[in-house]
């Protein structure tokens, strides 16, 4: 998506006009304009020149973001930061102060002197024309101070693109124009010697309304600009984190270097208390690094040789020497900033209604105002009365509230997410995540830690736990197997040192053997060890119990004596059970999806408390399972590996958890910087809160206009006697946008990790799976079963195939009807016979 800066937009009608103009260009496949950010994202093949020309033809200005090809990452970041600086509020503040000074003088004359006989210099006594001329001059000064409304408003009207400024300018101009007419009529009456009639015209002046409208709208604009500036605070704080220099190590000398000159492969050093300048890998040193700025996690992370470090994190305790791996726009910080900015430039689906209304809002309001004036004139009212009603309609109408209802909430929601390590790639993903009815969790690395750990050490009678662990440590120290690493890590935690063994040998698929002095040490699975050591019923029962809990029992012996069992398992993350419970409390159905065997998967599923376990699923089968579940409701898939990418893409919402792989992150709609499963529930809460906030904003914006416009037109005068002064209409308009933006800022106050206010949503509907059972001859072993399972699950209609060579069957779960002949051919092409 190509990003552009757009200038001159003042309301939702403006952004709708720009979007319509650019979308009409050949080669543009998608266009999204953000009034809040003053930016536009364009997808397609249209040239930059054509896009800018289309925007300018619509009456606005445009430029390409970061158009200088050689622009450095720091300069680009600085440009983005400058774009977020609130330049508008100081300008509006100066305009407001000047306007208020002249308005107070005008109100003293128009209201104080005319209605309450407040004193004026003797020159004005008995001279109503002089009083009228003074009001004209004071109101004209206020109009000149706020000339931007007139320039922008009438420019849009001439180009056929009226906007909010058009409504304000026409309302103020109409008040001023009618007052000038009344002043001329007063002059004529005074010239004719009719002093009483001339004095009467003082009550026909609307000079104060013309000035008050402009001043009150400026008040609203200033409050709105100030609040809008706060909505980007999270993004601005991220940009401020970017370090300006790095200490490079060149020929043994430490040299302070501007960050834009750091290149991949450079070696840099970081002392305690300093920010890490770029992403890198630790070459020397140990330290604790505060990564809260990127992940929201307040506990420092220990770093050692080989660990990765990220730009903008803080080195807390030790000296680190690192090699730069990602610099400039490729650092984690830059990617986060880009993701948050891109999300702000997109539009949520819920905004479509407001966009459609905003596109026709101003012309409709102008028409209503004209009908209002004509209607009251036809009813016999005076020109002044009818004009006051029409002006009230113009100035109370507010397309800005409609246009800001969604983007301000999206911006604040994205900022809150970024501060907590939750990154939504688009506005649509922020809206949709909270609608998830089914959450599918990958097992390894998502529910579990992703690395095996020792869970049980069970020595036989007469053998101590230390003796068993010592033999296991000595034997496994030379192995590269993941299960061996778990025992080695556990041994180190216990303070053991491995004893040197001789004749180490790995027996493929079974275990290990080595000599220690005159003894032979062995370790491995039950089938291997039972050949060399006696296994009694008690040991077998213990092993079965451990296996039933999803653990892998490893047996160890010395010569022919069994020493005991050490169980290893990929354990649940500390917060997995709570996160699953919170999802279920939200009314979400939780499904665990894994390629592991059923026994292990069921054990982990029971511990985690999920609603359903689907095991023995190949990577391509995961995508089919997600597709089947989508028939029941909105599906969010949570994963972290390459094998999860197809399912993440297929799901209504893909969530990549933790560091994850680049493939998984690219395929996902939401990226969680931490490996906490509780961040999934936090993302759902934040999405729901943002969507609720958007609905509140839209309800306020629609109701305000639906009630305010009829009230201003005088519909309720005959029923309730309610009549709206144009000045009060302007005040209401100025506050409407401020209220919408202020409501969005409340999102900063929510605790997205608290489950106190969780509510259940409409549950996913139950869809009965279609099943078929095939009778197959010729399968002789587990390899045969695996081969048949693989080819069946490659069919798009097959969700899962449970194949057994022992029973000679394949039980197939389908997400769509499939011809029996196709199933038969698929199996028989592998050399097996389908008999039914």
MARNU-131022 format. One record per residue (C-alpha): residue in three letters; x, y, z. Coordinates in pm, whole numbers, plus 50000, padded with zeros to 5 digits. Example, Ala and Ser with C-alpha at 12.3 -4.5 7.8 and 13.67 -1.06 7.14 Angstrom:
% residues 2
aa  u  v  w
ALA  51230  49550  50780
SER  51367  49894  50714
***
This chain:
% residues 836
aa  u  v  w
UNK  50000  50000  50000
UNK  50144  50338  49894
UNK  50103  50609  50157
UNK  50026  50976  50082
UNK  49986  51290  50293
UNK  49660  51476  50220
UNK  49610  51842  50315
UNK  49304  52065  50323
UNK  49055  51812  50466
UNK  48831  51954  50737
UNK  48555  51696  50779
UNK  48428  51353  50682
UNK  48275  51491  50361
UNK  48627  51594  50254
UNK  48777  51250  50315
UNK  48483  51088  50133
UNK  48536  51322  49836
UNK  48911  51241  49818
UNK  48844  50869  49847
UNK  48584  50880  49573
UNK  48811  51079  49339
UNK  49109  50845  49379
UNK  48902  50526  49369
UNK  48771  50631  49027
UNK  49123  50618  48876
UNK  49216  50329  48647
UNK  49447  50087  48825
UNK  49337  50173  49180
UNK  49213  49858  49353
UNK  49167  50006  49701
UNK  49182  50350  49860
UNK  49146  50444  50225
UNK  49160  50804  50352
UNK  49220  50884  50719
UNK  49082  51222  50825
UNK  49244  51173  51167
UNK  49596  51119  51032
UNK  49561  51337  50721
UNK  49683  51041  50519
UNK  49574  50811  50239
UNK  49666  50454  50149
UNK  49634  50349  49784
UNK  49671  49998  49639
UNK  49702  49923  49268
UNK  49903  50019  48964
UNK  49800  50384  48932
UNK  50097  50623  48914
UNK  50180  50864  49196
UNK  50133  51157  48957
UNK  49781  51044  48864
UNK  49683  50994  49229
UNK  49812  51338  49332
UNK  49640  51499  49032
UNK  49308  51336  49127
UNK  49334  51468  49483
UNK  49420  51819  49361
UNK  49131  51811  49113
UNK  48901  51740  49406
UNK  49027  52058  49574
UNK  49286  51923  49817
UNK  49664  51880  49831
UNK  49863  51555  49828
UNK  50223  51434  49848
UNK  50391  51096  49872
UNK  50503  50997  50221
UNK  50881  50960  50237
UNK  50913  51050  49869
UNK  51291  51094  49879
UNK  51433  50763  49765
UNK  51750  50809  49961
UNK  51574  50908  50277
UNK  51734  50734  50574
UNK  51536  50531  50822
UNK  51599  50791  51093
UNK  51491  51074  50864
UNK  51182  50875  50768
UNK  51100  50811  51131
UNK  51158  51179  51210
UNK  50929  51280  50924
UNK  50659  51047  51054
UNK  50706  51184  51406
UNK  50682  51543  51277
UNK  50362  51451  51095
UNK  50212  51346  51428
UNK  50311  51664  51612
UNK  50005  51874  51693
UNK  50067  52189  51486
UNK  49696  52270  51461
UNK  49609  52337  51827
UNK  49854  52632  51875
UNK  49721  52799  51555
UNK  49360  52750  51662
UNK  49442  52879  52010
UNK  49580  53205  51868
UNK  49276  53243  51644
UNK  49044  53175  51935
UNK  49207  53434  52166
UNK  49188  53702  51897
UNK  48828  53609  51812
UNK  48720  53615  52177
UNK  48864  53964  52228
UNK  48657  54117  51947
UNK  48354  53896  52021
UNK  48335  54019  52381
UNK  48335  54379  52257
UNK  48066  54290  52001
UNK  47850  54115  52265
UNK  47881  54417  52494
UNK  47743  54639  52220
UNK  47481  54404  52069
UNK  47347  54247  52388
UNK  47463  54466  52678
UNK  47384  54807  52526
UNK  47082  54710  52315
UNK  46903  54490  52571
UNK  47027  54616  52907
UNK  47132  54974  52825
UNK  47495  54928  52922
UNK  47678  55258  52865
UNK  47858  55355  52543
UNK  48047  55676  52454
UNK  47820  55981  52404
UNK  47872  55965  52026
UNK  47656  55648  52009
UNK  47371  55779  52224
UNK  47061  55819  52008
UNK  47253  55710  51700
UNK  47146  55347  51617
UNK  47324  55357  51278
UNK  47658  55420  51452
UNK  47586  55128  51686
UNK  47505  54910  51384
UNK  47824  55014  51203
UNK  48031  54932  51513
UNK  47876  54584  51526
UNK  47947  54539  51153
UNK  48314  54630  51199
UNK  48364  54407  51503
UNK  48196  54105  51339
UNK  48390  54166  51015
UNK  48718  54151  51212
UNK  48617  53816  51363
UNK  48529  53690  51013
UNK  48870  53798  50880
UNK  49045  53622  51171
UNK  48854  53303  51082
UNK  48878  53350  50706
UNK  48994  52986  50670
UNK  48632  52873  50705
UNK  48526  53092  50414
UNK  48822  53007  50188
UNK  48786  52632  50241
UNK  48404  52635  50246
UNK  48338  52838  49932
UNK  48629  52673  49748
UNK  48464  52335  49812
UNK  48125  52472  49705
UNK  48265  52605  49377
UNK  48428  52269  49303
UNK  48105  52084  49379
UNK  48248  51934  49699
UNK  48081  52118  49990
UNK  48214  52033  50335
UNK  48166  52128  50700
UNK  48343  52460  50641
UNK  48083  52531  50372
UNK  47803  52495  50630
UNK  47981  52720  50880
UNK  48075  52980  50618
UNK  47723  52994  50472
UNK  47566  53019  50817
UNK  47796  53300  50923
UNK  47772  53478  50584
UNK  47392  53457  50586
UNK  47379  53610  50936
UNK  47619  53886  50832
UNK  47444  53948  50500
UNK  47097  53980  50655
UNK  47239  54211  50922
UNK  47395  54435  50654
UNK  47053  54446  50482
UNK  46893  54545  50815
UNK  47160  54815  50865
UNK  47079  54968  50525
UNK  46707  54958  50610
UNK  46783  55130  50941
UNK  46981  55399  50761
UNK  46686  55459  50529
UNK  46442  55485  50819
UNK  46667  55729  51007
UNK  46714  55939  50692
UNK  46334  55952  50663
UNK  46316  56087  51018
UNK  46156  55774  51163
UNK  46389  55730  51465
UNK  46164  55480  51643
UNK  46151  55250  51340
UNK  46527  55288  51293
UNK  46592  55185  51656
UNK  46371  54879  51604
UNK  46620  54742  51350
UNK  46878  54703  51627
UNK  46684  54387  51724
UNK  46704  54254  51366
UNK  47085  54241  51365
UNK  47258  53900  51365
UNK  47613  54037  51361
UNK  47680  53873  51699
UNK  47553  53540  51560
UNK  47789  53562  51261
UNK  48087  53616  51493
UNK  47968  53379  51767
UNK  47920  53093  51518
UNK  48280  53126  51398
UNK  48421  53160  51750
UNK  48232  52864  51894
UNK  48325  52642  51598
UNK  48688  52745  51655
UNK  48651  52643  52022
UNK  48523  52303  51909
UNK  48798  52270  51648
UNK  49066  52347  51908
UNK  48927  52096  52159
UNK  48894  51839  51881
UNK  49250  51899  51756
UNK  49386  51870  52109
UNK  49199  51545  52171
UNK  49296  51407  51830
UNK  49659  51481  51917
UNK  49622  51262  52226
UNK  49491  50970  52019
UNK  49835  50936  51858
UNK  50026  50956  52188
UNK  50104  50583  52180
UNK  50249  50605  51829
UNK  50448  50917  51920
UNK  50591  50749  52229
UNK  50703  50454  52014
UNK  50878  50689  51772
UNK  51055  50870  52056
UNK  51211  50539  52162
UNK  51426  50523  51850
UNK  51790  50593  51957
UNK  51981  50862  51769
UNK  52334  50719  51800
UNK  52519  50390  51851
UNK  52862  50311  52000
UNK  53039  50106  51731
UNK  53351  49901  51794
UNK  53596  49975  51509
UNK  53952  49838  51527
UNK  53920  49812  51903
UNK  53809  50175  51937
UNK  53462  50282  52056
UNK  53316  50540  51816
UNK  52982  50717  51862
UNK  52805  50698  51526
UNK  52471  50839  51399
UNK  52216  50559  51390
UNK  52154  50599  51016
UNK  52518  50504  50947
UNK  52497  50168  51129
UNK  52505  49873  50887
UNK  52419  49505  50924
UNK  52724  49320  51060
UNK  52864  49618  51254
UNK  52967  49543  51613
UNK  52828  49777  51881
UNK  52852  49797  52258
UNK  52585  49885  52515
UNK  52657  49980  52875
UNK  52414  49954  53167
UNK  52136  50212  53146
UNK  52178  50270  52770
UNK  51924  50198  52497
UNK  52008  49925  52248
UNK  52038  50111  51913
UNK  51948  49839  51658
UNK  51841  49473  51653
UNK  52136  49243  51711
UNK  52285  48925  51856
UNK  52492  48918  52174
UNK  52858  48829  52114
UNK  52985  48892  52466
UNK  52839  48965  52808
UNK  52540  48888  53027
UNK  52269  49131  53126
UNK  51901  49185  53199
UNK  51723  49386  52930
UNK  51400  49582  52983
UNK  51179  49507  52680
UNK  50862  49667  52819
UNK  50863  49939  52553
UNK  50806  49675  52283
UNK  50626  49392  52461
UNK  50451  49554  52757
UNK  50622  49295  52980
UNK  50763  49471  53287
UNK  50996  49189  53398
UNK  51347  49225  53244
UNK  51466  48944  53017
UNK  51805  48780  53076
UNK  52044  48798  52780
UNK  52360  48592  52723
UNK  52589  48505  52432
UNK  52372  48410  52133
UNK  52060  48593  52259
UNK  51884  48843  52036
UNK  51829  49205  52140
UNK  51594  49466  51993
UNK  51628  49837  51923
UNK  51485  50076  52185
UNK  51504  49822  52470
UNK  51712  49917  52775
UNK  52024  49738  52898
UNK  51990  49732  53276
UNK  52282  49557  53440
UNK  52575  49428  53234
UNK  52808  49524  52950
UNK  52701  49381  52611
UNK  52892  49352  52285
UNK  52659  49275  51995
UNK  52653  49232  51617
UNK  52385  49429  51427
UNK  52143  49196  51246
UNK  51863  49436  51147
UNK  51898  49810  51104
UNK  51691  50107  50985
UNK  51339  50025  50879
UNK  51398  49651  50936
UNK  51425  49668  51316
UNK  51149  49532  51534
UNK  51065  49884  51656
UNK  51034  50018  51299
UNK  50811  49726  51202
UNK  50585  49791  51502
UNK  50558  50162  51414
UNK  50485  50078  51051
UNK  50221  49822  51150
UNK  50042  50067  51382
UNK  50059  50346  51120
UNK  49929  50118  50844
UNK  49643  50004  51064
UNK  49548  50367  51130
UNK  49541  50429  50753
UNK  49289  50149  50694
UNK  48917  50151  50762
UNK  48706  49919  50972
UNK  48402  49759  50802
UNK  48173  49930  51055
UNK  48285  50270  50916
UNK  48123  50205  50578
UNK  47779  50328  50689
UNK  47922  50652  50826
UNK  48127  50701  50507
UNK  47819  50664  50286
UNK  47625  50915  50498
UNK  47918  51159  50510
UNK  47945  51157  50131
UNK  47597  51307  50086
UNK  47558  51478  50424
UNK  47651  51836  50335
UNK  47436  51862  50016
UNK  47142  51718  50209
UNK  47189  51970  50493
UNK  47208  52260  50244
UNK  46883  52138  50089
UNK  46714  52108  50431
UNK  46829  52460  50524
UNK  46685  52602  50200
UNK  46355  52417  50250
UNK  46342  52541  50611
UNK  46376  52907  50508
UNK  46118  52874  50228
UNK  45880  52679  50452
UNK  45874  52941  50726
UNK  45838  53222  50473
UNK  45538  53042  50321
UNK  45396  53005  50673
UNK  45398  53385  50701
UNK  45703  53433  50925
UNK  45945  53724  50880
UNK  46263  53696  50679
UNK  46466  53732  51000
UNK  46283  53443  51171
UNK  46304  53213  50865
UNK  46670  53297  50811
UNK  46751  53225  51177
UNK  46599  52876  51141
UNK  46795  52808  50820
UNK  47120  52932  50975
UNK  47059  52711  51281
UNK  47023  52407  51052
UNK  47352  52491  50879
UNK  47557  52543  51192
UNK  47420  52259  51408
UNK  47482  51990  51143
UNK  47807  51804  51204
UNK  47953  51559  50954
UNK  48278  51557  51153
UNK  48130  51359  51439
UNK  48026  51090  51191
UNK  48362  51086  51018
UNK  48564  51072  51341
UNK  48349  50812  51520
UNK  48547  50515  51386
UNK  48904  50635  51313
UNK  48967  50794  51654
UNK  48861  50475  51833
UNK  49073  50264  51596
UNK  49377  50486  51654
UNK  49345  50477  52033
UNK  49273  50102  52033
UNK  49578  50035  51818
UNK  49791  50250  52048
UNK  49673  50064  52359
UNK  49746  49735  52181
UNK  50097  49844  52079
UNK  50178  49950  52435
UNK  50084  49599  52549
UNK  50266  49410  52275
UNK  49952  49344  52068
UNK  49974  49458  51706
UNK  49669  49470  51478
UNK  49769  49489  51111
UNK  49447  49657  50995
UNK  49144  49833  51136
UNK  48935  49536  51018
UNK  49142  49296  51230
UNK  49091  49517  51537
UNK  48715  49510  51476
UNK  48686  49140  51392
UNK  48903  48982  51665
UNK  48640  49046  51932
UNK  48372  48872  51724
UNK  48556  48538  51735
UNK  48328  48254  51847
UNK  48582  47973  51813
UNK  48951  47999  51903
UNK  49174  47726  51761
UNK  49502  47684  51949
UNK  49811  47515  51817
UNK  49970  47302  52092
UNK  50346  47332  52066
UNK  50472  47678  52153
UNK  50120  47819  52193
UNK  49956  47623  52474
UNK  50287  47469  52579
UNK  50636  47610  52624
UNK  50756  47445  52303
UNK  51058  47282  52464
UNK  51057  46957  52669
UNK  51125  46975  53042
UNK  51181  46713  53310
UNK  50858  46668  53506
UNK  50918  46352  53713
UNK  51220  46165  53850
UNK  51112  45821  53982
UNK  51400  45595  54101
UNK  51339  45230  54189
UNK  51379  45108  54547
UNK  51737  45125  54663
UNK  51837  45398  54416
UNK  51840  45769  54502
UNK  51702  46041  54275
UNK  52051  46198  54261
UNK  52205  45868  54145
UNK  51940  45820  53874
UNK  51974  46177  53750
UNK  52355  46154  53756
UNK  52357  45846  53531
UNK  52098  46002  53299
UNK  52299  46327  53281
UNK  52624  46144  53202
UNK  52454  45942  52928
UNK  52254  46223  52770
UNK  52537  46482  52781
UNK  52665  46371  52441
UNK  52322  46347  52276
UNK  52167  46614  52053
UNK  51811  46485  52093
UNK  51554  46742  52226
UNK  51462  46508  52512
UNK  51831  46481  52606
UNK  51851  46863  52627
UNK  51570  46860  52883
UNK  51765  46620  53109
UNK  52090  46815  53062
UNK  51913  47141  53155
UNK  51757  46977  53461
UNK  52094  46838  53568
UNK  52253  47181  53547
UNK  51971  47329  53754
UNK  52048  47068  54022
UNK  52416  47166  54015
UNK  52541  46838  53865
UNK  52847  46799  53644
UNK  52841  46524  53378
UNK  53076  46232  53431
UNK  53284  46146  53122
UNK  53169  45825  52954
UNK  53327  45614  52682
UNK  53191  45428  52381
UNK  52885  45651  52348
UNK  52643  45519  52088
UNK  52296  45630  51982
UNK  52059  45348  51884
UNK  51827  45505  51627
UNK  51470  45535  51745
UNK  51536  45350  52068
UNK  51794  45499  52302
UNK  52155  45546  52408
UNK  52439  45333  52543
UNK  52784  45410  52686
UNK  53045  45273  52928
UNK  53131  45425  53265
UNK  53428  45240  53409
UNK  53336  44871  53409
UNK  52959  44940  53387
UNK  52738  44975  53083
UNK  52483  45254  53095
UNK  52169  45249  52888
UNK  51878  45486  52842
UNK  51576  45496  52617
UNK  51219  45381  52569
UNK  51048  45077  52720
UNK  51101  44853  52417
UNK  51476  44915  52417
UNK  51545  44890  52792
UNK  51324  44583  52842
UNK  51582  44387  52638
UNK  51855  44451  52897
UNK  51683  44511  53233
UNK  51397  44345  53412
UNK  51073  44548  53408
UNK  50823  44459  53679
UNK  50450  44537  53683
UNK  50497  44838  53912
UNK  50736  45004  53666
UNK  50504  44936  53374
UNK  50206  45083  53562
UNK  50406  45395  53652
UNK  50514  45437  53288
UNK  50156  45399  53164
UNK  50034  45660  53412
UNK  50300  45906  53298
UNK  50216  45841  52931
UNK  49846  45896  53005
UNK  49941  46243  53133
UNK  50104  46327  52800
UNK  50458  46270  52929
UNK  50737  46067  52768
UNK  50884  45811  53013
UNK  51258  45746  52967
UNK  51413  45439  53133
UNK  51772  45417  53256
UNK  51979  45116  53361
UNK  52328  45027  53478
UNK  52435  44686  53352
UNK  52122  44476  53406
UNK  51980  44685  53691
UNK  51696  44927  53618
UNK  51761  45256  53797
UNK  51427  45426  53734
UNK  51221  45649  53511
UNK  51265  46015  53418
UNK  50955  46167  53256
UNK  50994  46448  53004
UNK  50712  46659  52860
UNK  50639  46980  52678
UNK  50462  47147  52970
UNK  50183  47401  52964
UNK  50274  47768  52983
UNK  50199  47916  53327
UNK  49904  48121  53200
UNK  49752  47870  52956
UNK  49488  47726  53190
UNK  49373  48072  53302
UNK  49366  48202  52943
UNK  49156  47906  52824
UNK  48919  47950  53121
UNK  48880  48321  53040
UNK  48804  48245  52675
UNK  48535  47996  52777
UNK  48395  48255  53019
UNK  48367  48492  52719
UNK  48144  48236  52547
UNK  48421  48122  52313
UNK  48462  47757  52214
UNK  48829  47658  52253
UNK  48973  47390  52024
UNK  49328  47249  52043
UNK  49470  47146  51706
UNK  49795  46948  51685
UNK  49995  46702  51481
UNK  50082  46506  51798
UNK  49935  46165  51875
UNK  49592  46144  52034
UNK  49713  46021  52374
UNK  49954  46309  52431
UNK  49713  46565  52285
UNK  49421  46448  52502
UNK  49639  46471  52814
UNK  49749  46828  52734
UNK  49393  46920  52638
UNK  49261  46797  52974
UNK  49523  46995  53163
UNK  49450  47311  52965
UNK  49072  47268  52991
UNK  48993  47308  52620
UNK  48651  47212  52482
UNK  48778  46991  52202
UNK  49103  46822  52096
UNK  49182  46743  51732
UNK  49507  46543  51700
UNK  49717  46367  51434
UNK  49658  46651  51189
UNK  49911  46730  50917
UNK  49986  47098  50832
UNK  49760  47092  50526
UNK  49498  46918  50738
UNK  49497  47211  50987
UNK  49371  47442  50714
UNK  49089  47196  50635
UNK  48992  47172  51003
UNK  48968  47551  51028
UNK  48756  47558  50712
UNK  48520  47300  50867
UNK  48493  47495  51195
UNK  48403  47813  51004
UNK  48065  47655  50929
UNK  47993  47694  51304
UNK  48101  48059  51344
UNK  48386  48311  51336
UNK  48719  48131  51383
UNK  49043  48276  51522
UNK  49353  48059  51475
UNK  49646  48105  51714
UNK  49984  47963  51610
UNK  50355  48035  51586
UNK  50514  47805  51327
UNK  50554  47763  50952
UNK  50314  47467  50969
UNK  50045  47700  51108
UNK  50063  47951  50820
UNK  49793  47788  50596
UNK  49549  47770  50890
UNK  49631  48129  50998
UNK  49551  48247  50645
UNK  49230  48043  50622
UNK  49089  48157  50960
UNK  48868  48465  50990
UNK  49139  48600  51220
UNK  49497  48470  51228
UNK  49694  48544  51546
UNK  50071  48485  51555
UNK  50194  48439  51912
UNK  50536  48513  52058
UNK  50847  48551  51845
UNK  50694  48310  51592
UNK  50834  48253  51246
UNK  50836  48524  50979
UNK  50600  48307  50772
UNK  50348  48286  51056
UNK  50372  48661  51123
UNK  50318  48741  50753
UNK  50013  48511  50742
UNK  49857  48652  51061
UNK  49620  48946  51107
UNK  49728  49008  51467
UNK  50083  48974  51602
UNK  50148  48918  51974
UNK  50500  49024  52075
UNK  50498  48800  52386
UNK  50452  48425  52414
UNK  50171  48465  52668
UNK  49842  48301  52576
UNK  49673  48556  52803
UNK  49751  48819  52536
UNK  49499  48642  52311
UNK  49222  48715  52562
UNK  49360  49068  52604
UNK  49340  49121  52226
UNK  48979  48998  52225
UNK  48890  49231  52514
UNK  49055  49529  52344
UNK  48874  49453  52018
UNK  48538  49426  52194
UNK  48599  49750  52388
UNK  48700  49933  52069
UNK  48398  49807  51878
UNK  48172  49906  52168
UNK  48331  50252  52168
UNK  48279  50289  51792
UNK  47912  50196  51829
UNK  47871  50453  52107
UNK  48035  50718  51889
UNK  47821  50636  51586
UNK  47505  50630  51801
UNK  47592  50974  51941
UNK  47681  51116  51599
UNK  47364  50988  51428
UNK  47133  51080  51718
UNK  47286  51425  51748
UNK  47212  51502  51384
UNK  46874  51325  51376
UNK  46751  51529  51677
UNK  46953  51847  51625
UNK  46859  51924  51264
UNK  46477  51906  51317
UNK  46518  52111  51637
UNK  46716  52376  51450
UNK  46462  52378  51165
UNK  46185  52463  51413
UNK  45991  52137  51388
UNK  45922  52141  51763
UNK  45808  52505  51782
UNK  45443  52418  51726
UNK  45453  52110  51951
UNK  45670  52214  52246
UNK  45758  52575  52176
UNK  46128  52488  52138
UNK  46322  52739  51930
UNK  46700  52718  51875
UNK  46915  53031  51850
UNK  47191  52992  51584
UNK  47454  53063  51849
UNK  47341  52762  52055
UNK  47343  52554  51737
UNK  47706  52651  51677
UNK  47792  52564  52037
UNK  47631  52220  51998
UNK  47819  52157  51674
UNK  48152  52258  51826
UNK  48105  52016  52116
UNK  47977  51717  51916
UNK  48314  51622  51764
UNK  48488  51691  52093
UNK  48253  51448  52269
UNK  48323  51175  52011
UNK  48701  51213  52040
UNK  48690  51234  52420
UNK  48483  50915  52436
UNK  48743  50736  52222
UNK  49017  50847  52463
UNK  48843  50650  52738
UNK  48992  50337  52577
UNK  49323  50438  52736
UNK  49169  50365  53076
UNK  49063  50002  53020
UNK  49258  49714  53175
UNK  49277  49464  52890
UNK  49418  49192  53120
UNK  49125  49207  53365
UNK  48844  48953  53322
UNK  48603  49132  53558
UNK  48387  49281  53283
UNK  48397  48989  53038
UNK  48064  48901  52879
UNK  47956  48594  52688
UNK  47882  48634  52319
UNK  47645  48432  52107
UNK  47797  48081  52102
UNK  47907  47911  51783
UNK  47644  47680  51638
UNK  47712  47310  51647
UNK  47766  47155  51306
UNK  47754  46779  51291
UNK  48060  46650  51104
UNK  48009  46422  50807
UNK  48186  46093  50848
UNK  48264  45801  50622
UNK  48438  45474  50711
UNK  48644  45288  50452
UNK  48747  44921  50471
UNK  49100  44885  50332
UNK  49310  44575  50265
UNK  49688  44565  50233
UNK  49795  44792  50521
UNK  50061  44606  50720
UNK  50226  44862  50951
UNK  50218  45215  51091
UNK  50393  45343  50779
UNK  50105  45214  50565
UNK  49851  45386  50791
UNK  50047  45710  50771
UNK  50064  45694  50393
UNK  49687  45646  50357
UNK  49619  45921  50615
UNK  49843  46164  50429
UNK  49683  46120  50084
UNK  49329  46137  50223
UNK  49393  46456  50422
UNK  49536  46621  50111
UNK  49181  46623  49969
UNK  49019  46964  50035
UNK  48693  46803  50155
UNK  48869  46589  50420
UNK  48912  46747  50764
UNK  49068  46447  50931
UNK  49140  46081  50856
UNK  49192  45833  51140
UNK  49357  45528  50982
UNK  49440  45197  51154
UNK  49629  44911  50990
UNK  49523  44687  51280
UNK  49149  44720  51210
UNK  49194  44788  50838
UNK  48977  45101  50851
UNK  48994  45471  50774
UNK  48740  45695  50950
UNK  48715  46016  50746
UNK  48567  46345  50874
UNK  48444  46569  50591
UNK  48358  46939  50562
UNK  48178  46890  50231
UNK  48032  46599  50032
UNK  48284  46393  49834
UNK  48234  46119  49581
UNK  48314  45766  49704
UNK  48489  45695  49376
UNK  48738  45976  49444
UNK  48814  45841  49793
UNK  48856  45489  49655
UNK  49089  45604  49374
UNK  49299  45814  49616
UNK  49369  45510  49838
UNK  49410  45252  49560
UNK  49662  45476  49379
UNK  49892  45402  49676
UNK  49870  45027  49620
UNK  49599  44933  49870
UNK  49255  44781  49806
UNK  48929  44942  49917
UNK  48671  44669  49986
UNK  48389  44887  50121
***
